[in-house]
Amino acid sequence: MVNGTGGRQERRVWLVTGAGSGFGRAFVEAAVAAGDLVVATARRVASLGDLAAAHPGRVEALPLDVTDQAAVEALVKEVVARHGRIDVLVNNAGRGHVGAAEETTDAELRDLFEVHVFGPAALVRAVLPHMRERRSGAIVQLSSMGGQMSFAGFSAYSATKFALEGFSEALAQEVAPLGIKVLVVEPGAFRTGLFGGTRASAEIADYAATVGPTRRMVEAGDGDQPGDPAKAAAVVLAALEAERTPLRLPLGADAIEAITGHHEAFRAELAVWEERARATTLDE
């Protein structure tokens, strides 16, 4: 993406899902500011009208439901036919969900996996043949600090992000020898529409003490999140340009502190059980 003197070799072509608001919109703005061209997609293409109008010839707005595999394949073919390549795929489309594991219905869980796992997987499969051919490209997967840890009420949401991270970790090892980067972004609380668009399962009274605080945090937290999506997008672009792009990139002090604390707690728990866990090998 960058030549040996530090200058850009050519204008990159981005494909960004969920570009109508939040992180998606911030990625579009950052890519355009970097001199690139962006194909911005959203389920409601009208939400992209102002972006396309503000950046004529630099932002193309197209409708896409990431859960429609046929539409995913058709869109990727269209973009490659028009521009010759896709340099950066950003799997950003998503939504929140709150509810205890027992409260969450099968339909709710499956719908969330369609958006956060099967949709991104379909887009990855669609772009990889073109990236492999060029031996170049980057895939950005929008996870969450909830992709490494979870909280009462976020079982479904975190399950999808855990799955996305496992998928992406293996993917990164598979495509690295082909010149393709994979970056998993793990934001904390950022000023996006995630909380405002969060769906909730029907409540069971017995979970009021554990899941209730999470529900109230989501309801009251929209608009008060400390993170700036524009600053996050700038860090992501810097990570993509780095000689050694990290696999995981937590964003926000809250994410870094929570993930660090989670790892320390796990390490402490492992130490207590390590001797017995190691002693489970077969006796010869």
C-alpha positions, -999 to 999 in steps of 0.1 A, spaced: 0 0 0 30 23 6 62 24 -14 97 23 0 99 61 2 68 64 24 46 77 -4 13 61 -16 17 39 -46 -19 42 -58 -53 51 -46 -68 23 -27 -104 10 -31 -123 4 1 -155 -16 6 -172 -6 39 -203 -21 53 -226 -4 77 -213 30 64 -243 51 72 -233 60 108 -208 55 136 -176 37 128 -186 30 92 -190 66 84 -158 75 102 -139 49 81 -153 64 49 -143 99 59 -108 88 70 -102 68 38 -113 98 16 -91 121 36 -62 97 28 -69 101 -9 -87 68 -14 -119 58 -31 -147 42 -10 -176 20 -19 -199 27 11 -228 3 17 -257 2 41 -291 -15 42 -307 19 38 -288 35 10 -305 68 17 -284 71 49 -253 74 26 -266 102 4 -248 131 21 -215 112 21 -217 106 -16 -228 142 -22 -200 156 -1 -173 135 -19 -184 132 -56 -162 107 -75 -147 95 -42 -176 78 -24 -200 55 -41 -231 46 -22 -247 12 -27 -273 -8 -9 -263 -40 8 -278 -64 33 -248 -84 46 -271 -113 54 -280 -117 18 -252 -139 4 -263 -135 -32 -263 -97 -29 -228 -99 -13 -214 -118 -42 -231 -96 -68 -218 -64 -51 -182 -76 -49 -183 -86 -86 -197 -52 -95 -170 -33 -75 -142 -54 -90 -156 -50 -125 -158 -12 -121 -126 -6 -102 -104 -36 -109 -98 -45 -73 -108 -42 -36 -78 -32 -14 -95 -29 20 -127 -47 32 -142 -33 64 -168 -56 79 -185 -30 101 -222 -37 98 -237 -47 131 -261 -40 160 -264 -45 197 -284 -70 217 -291 -73 254 -307 -101 273 -298 -130 295 -289 -163 278 -322 -178 288 -341 -148 277 -326 -148 242 -346 -167 217 -332 -190 191 -344 -165 164 -327 -136 181 -294 -155 184 -295 -168 149 -303 -133 135 -273 -118 153 -250 -145 140 -262 -138 105 -252 -101 108 -219 -105 128 -205 -138 116 -221 -152 84 -223 -119 67 -186 -110 73 -176 -146 63 -195 -143 30 -178 -109 23 -144 -124 31 -150 -153 8 -161 -130 -20 -131 -106 -18 -103 -131 -12 -100 -145 -47 -93 -110 -60 -69 -102 -31 -51 -135 -36 -46 -128 -73 -30 -94 -65 -11 -108 -35 -23 -77 -16 -52 -65 5 -65 -59 40 -95 -71 59 -107 -51 89 -131 -70 112 -151 -48 136 -153 -68 168 -156 -53 203 -140 -56 237 -169 -80 241 -150 -102 216 -125 -111 243 -147 -110 274 -184 -108 283 -209 -94 308 -243 -105 321 -268 -96 294 -243 -97 265 -242 -135 260 -256 -133 224 -236 -103 214 -203 -116 228 -209 -150 213 -210 -135 178 -179 -114 185 -160 -143 200 -169 -163 168 -158 -135 146 -124 -133 164 -118 -170 162 -126 -169 125 -103 -140 120 -74 -153 139 -73 -185 117 -79 -163 86 -49 -141 94 -26 -171 95 -40 -185 62 -37 -153 42 -5 -137 57 18 -156 33 -4 -142 4 3 -106 13 -31 -100 29 -35 -84 63 -63 -91 89 -70 -65 116 -95 -72 144 -107 -39 160 -120 -42 196 -136 -9 206 -149 0 240 -177 26 243 -177 50 214 -201 77 204 -219 56 177 -255 45 173 -249 10 187 -267 15 220 -295 34 203 -301 5 179 -297 -22 205 -325 -48 207 -336 -64 239 -350 -98 247 -382 -101 269 -373 -100 306 -374 -128 331 -377 -114 367 -350 -137 381 -323 -119 360 -332 -84 372 -302 -83 395 -276 -95 370 -289 -83 336 -309 -53 348 -278 -31 353 -267 -39 317 -301 -30 303 -300 3 322 -265 10 311 -275 5 274 -306 26 277 -289 55 295 -256 53 278 -265 63 242 -249 97 235 -226 96 266 -199 72 253 -164 87 257 -149 73 224 -145 94 193 -151 73 161 -130 97 140 -100 92 162 -106 54 162 -106 54 124 -73 73 123 -57 47 145 -70 19 123 -56 35 92 -22 39 110 -23 2 120 -30 -8 84 -1 13 72 23 -1 98 50 -26 88 37 -50 114 -1 -46 116 -14 -61 148 -40 -89 147 -60 -73 175 -64 -36 182 -84 -26 213 -95 10 212 -104 33 241 -91 33 276 -121 13 288 -114 -15 264 -77 -16 272 -83 -17 310 -111 -42 308 -93 -66 285 -61 -63 305 -80 -70 337 -97 -100 321 -64 -115 310 -49 -110 345 -79 -126 361 -77 -156 337 -40 -159 344 -46 -160 381 -73 -186 378 -52 -207 356 -23 -206 381 -46 -221 408 -56 -251 386 -25 -254 364 -9 -283 383 -40 -304 382 -48 -294 346 -13 -305 335 -17 -338 353 -45 -350 330 -23 -368 305 -26 -406 301 -5 -428 324 18 -448 301 
